[in-house]
Amino acid sequence: MLNHDYTLDFGDKLLAFIRYVFKNHAEFRHSCLGLYAKFSPIWGGGLQSAKQIVNFSDNSQPITLCSPIVLAAGANKNGKGINAYANLGLGGITVGTATRNFRIGNTRRPRVGLDEFNRLIYNSMGLNNDGIEKISARVEKQIGKARKNNFAVGISVAETPGIAEEKRLQDLLETFSIAYEAADYLEVNVSCPNTGEDRLDLDTAFMAQAFGSIESFRKTASCRKAVYAKLSPDLTDKQMLSLLELLSQFGVNGVILGNTHPSEKLFYSLPVLNDKGTSGGISGRPLYENTFGKISLAKKHFPNLSVVACGGIDHGLKVRDLLNEGADFVQIYSVFAFRWMAGQKMMKELLCPSNL
Ligand SMILES: Cc1cc2nc3c(=O)[nH]c(=O)nc-3n(C[C@H](O)[C@H](O)[C@H](O)COP(=O)(O)O)c2cc1C
């Protein structure tokens, strides 16, 4: 397994300059991805035509993508301007994570930081979003155009952090069922490290209850849509495999491996970012080796489960390696902060490796 690297070109250096100029406005800089997507046709962006279809053996609606590289949750939290993201060399987008109602997220600032040397982002946004009703309504308006372009739109949902335990299941199911009407596929985020609340992926009893109820809901729905669970990259092999066993029993189609890495568990400490006094999660290049290992392990033990690789993917040859390992597609986010026209470049590396 190689952590393939790229040499910095003029665009990457320009992007480094932009990062420097906005170094004190990290959140603003992040929110510019939508604008960058909108205007990217000016500097060579546009739709991809590397169509691929992810089929499911349980008759869930297939996911059609125009590139195997999808934008990970968190980059477009509220479902605005979705179709512009197709210009970034992407085959789809996961909107959200959405909760039942509007959330301001963590109040401590800054909530996002960059480590230039390691090409990583640390964040503690705390699931800020407009609430599932507004987000789903926006997705519904835009999804027709997205489907025409084979640009898949998923919605990521989570329980409202901090909600009373007896209301937790109902809260998650309501959010899920509203998202289900609008999206092509669903992601259940059970691994957010940024709210200071306990993660669900370590609560086996709740996981069984939640995915059991989700499966009952899907059985009564007029159309069966694919459901993914997004897990944390810090799970031990044993924890991950027993979770995959549980998820398979409840008809979950696949897993996203994985979310941001809880930063306290990585090799150095970062400035405190969240309201509960911890540092949130790490994304970007240092996650890749772990991502690759998790994909290999999941595919080895659960060959029929759809797996989606996410974490530190910043080169087309990494996409190739992960697809060869059995991933159905990959998701990216942090690379857009470090690599100019990252999606287009990665697609070139994937499709024409001989030109490298
Ligand atoms: C600023 C920021 C916000 C994020 N918000 C979410 C989120 O709301 N839901 C989620 O499932 N993942 C979220 N993520 C995690 C990403 O979707 C992804 O799993 C992670 O960044 C690893 O991929 P990467 O190394 O390509 O960035 C967020 C990541 C960042 C950097």
The ligand as an ORCA input file, in Angstrom:
! r2SCAN-3c Opt
* xyz 0 1
  C     -14.781     20.891      8.441
  C     -15.258     19.461      8.378
  C     -16.597     19.191      8.662
  C     -17.067     17.882      8.613
  N     -18.388     17.625      8.866
  C     -18.853     16.365      8.757
  C     -20.233     16.084      8.949
  O     -21.047     16.975      9.204
  N     -20.650     14.789      8.824
  C     -19.787     13.759      8.526
  O     -20.221     12.594      8.408
  N     -18.477     14.001      8.316
  C     -18.002     15.266      8.427
  N     -16.675     15.510      8.204
  C     -15.774     14.365      7.917
  C     -15.589     14.146      6.417
  O     -16.800     13.815      5.800
  C     -14.582     12.996      6.165
  O     -15.088     11.825      6.730
  C     -13.216     13.285      6.760
  O     -12.866     14.628      6.593
  C     -12.129     12.380      6.149
  O     -11.983     12.620      4.781
  P     -10.811     13.570      4.173
  O      -9.528     13.103      4.784
  O     -10.881     13.391      2.690
  O     -11.153     14.958      4.584
  C     -16.174     16.811      8.271
  C     -14.846     17.105      7.977
  C     -14.375     18.396      8.028
  C     -12.930     18.689      7.701
*
